[in-house]
Amino acid sequence: MLLLQGRSRKQIASALEISENTVKVYAGHVYIDFNVRSHTELLALALRTPWLRAMASPKEVGRASPKEVTK
């Protein structure tokens, strides 16, 4: 999860080939789902939660773009 790796909206948008606004909207949904109000709170939660910490692993970056997944 790129949000958990401390990536900016611009970096995430570029990596996934989507708009920054789309990243903002989806990040907002993630914040609601995890009951946090900011990227910082999400990162703090991830540090306290083993399975979220595992999702932040850099080895997941670059595996497949969304376009490759839908093929």
C-alpha positions in Angstrom: 0.0 0.0 0.0 1.7 3.1 -1.2 0.1 5.3 1.4 1.8 3.3 4.1 5.1 3.8 2.5 4.9 7.5 2.9 4.5 8.3 -0.7 3.0 11.7 -1.7 -0.3 11.9 -3.7 1.7 12.9 -6.7 4.1 9.9 -6.4 1.1 7.5 -6.0 -0.8 9.0 -8.9 2.3 8.7 -11.1 3.0 5.1 -10.1 -0.6 4.0 -10.7 -1.2 6.2 -13.7 -4.2 7.9 -12.2 -5.0 11.5 -11.2 -3.9 13.1 -7.9 -7.6 13.8 -7.2 -8.4 10.1 -7.5 -5.7 9.3 -5.0 -7.1 12.0 -2.7 -10.6 10.4 -2.9 -9.4 6.9 -2.3 -7.1 8.0 0.5 -10.1 9.6 2.1 -12.0 6.3 2.0 -9.0 4.5 3.6 -8.9 7.1 6.4 -12.6 6.6 7.0 -12.2 2.8 7.0 -9.4 2.9 9.5 -11.0 5.7 11.6 -8.1 8.1 11.1 -8.0 11.8 10.0 -4.7 12.1 8.3 -1.8 10.3 6.6 0.2 10.7 9.8 -2.4 9.0 11.9 -2.6 6.2 9.3 1.2 5.7 9.5 1.1 5.7 13.3 -1.7 3.1 13.2 0.4 1.0 10.8 3.3 1.0 13.2 1.1 -0.4 15.9 -0.6 -3.0 13.8 1.5 -5.9 12.5 -0.6 -6.8 9.4 -0.7 -3.1 8.3 3.0 -2.8 8.9 3.5 -5.9 6.6 1.4 -4.1 3.9 3.9 -1.2 4.0 6.7 -3.5 2.9 8.6 -2.0 -0.1 8.8 -5.4 -1.9 5.1 -4.9 -2.9 5.9 -1.7 -4.9 6.1 -2.1 -8.7 4.6 -5.5 -8.9 1.9 -4.7 -11.4 0.2 -1.6 -12.6 -3.6 -1.3 -12.4 -3.7 -1.7 -16.2 -1.8 -5.0 -16.0 -4.1 -6.3 -13.3 -7.2 -5.7 -15.4 -5.9 -7.6 -18.4 
